[in-house]
Amino acid sequence: MLLGDLIARFDDDSTALQILLSLDDLALIARVRETCKREDYALGEFARAAVQRYAASASDEEWVTALGQMGRTQTPGVELLRRALVWMLGMEHAMGRRADKQDGGISAEPGSP
């Protein structure tokens, strides 16, 4: 499935969950669901924000790795989604920040510089 097809289906939470289950990574799904609950995101909304932020901010090295992995799978859209989610969760953890709904990106927690 192509990434655009996946993103178009994120509006429905049950469909978003099915897409996440296709990643076959229960630990990643649990981390995403925990973050969604903590930050008051819908599952599809978080996945969409992760892909948008990844597309805008991932390093060149990350993109080279992603493209290589996408070329070795029958489901490149799912692989890019996986990398975007892992990247987004890693950015939140590394920077002590949360996903920001307004711009689909990472913003500082309230009260931090």
Secondary structure in CASP SS format (residue, H / E / C, confidence):
PFRMAT SS
TARGET T0000
AUTHOR 0000-0000-0000
METHOD secondary structure of the structure
MODEL  1
M C 1.00
L C 1.00
L H 1.00
G H 1.00
D H 1.00
L H 1.00
I H 1.00
A H 1.00
R C 1.00
F C 1.00
D C 1.00
D C 1.00
D H 1.00
S H 1.00
T H 1.00
A H 1.00
L H 1.00
Q H 1.00
I H 1.00
L H 1.00
L H 1.00
S C 1.00
L C 1.00
D C 1.00
D C 1.00
L H 1.00
A H 1.00
L H 1.00
I H 1.00
A H 1.00
R H 1.00
V H 1.00
R H 1.00
E H 1.00
T H 1.00
C H 1.00
K H 1.00
R H 1.00
E H 1.00
D C 1.00
Y C 1.00
A C 1.00
L H 1.00
G H 1.00
E H 1.00
F H 1.00
A H 1.00
R H 1.00
A H 1.00
A H 1.00
V H 1.00
Q H 1.00
R H 1.00
Y H 1.00
A H 1.00
A H 1.00
S H 1.00
A C 1.00
S C 1.00
D H 1.00
E H 1.00
E H 1.00
W H 1.00
V H 1.00
T H 1.00
A H 1.00
L H 1.00
G H 1.00
Q H 1.00
M H 1.00
G H 1.00
R C 1.00
T C 1.00
Q C 1.00
T C 1.00
P H 1.00
G H 1.00
V H 1.00
E H 1.00
L H 1.00
L H 1.00
R H 1.00
R H 1.00
A H 1.00
L H 1.00
V H 1.00
W H 1.00
M H 1.00
L H 1.00
G H 1.00
M H 1.00
E H 1.00
H H 1.00
A H 1.00
M H 1.00
G C 1.00
R E 1.00
R E 1.00
A E 1.00
D E 1.00
K C 1.00
Q C 1.00
D C 1.00
G C 1.00
G E 1.00
I E 1.00
S E 1.00
A E 1.00
E C 1.00
P C 1.00
G C 1.00
S C 1.00
P C 1.00
END
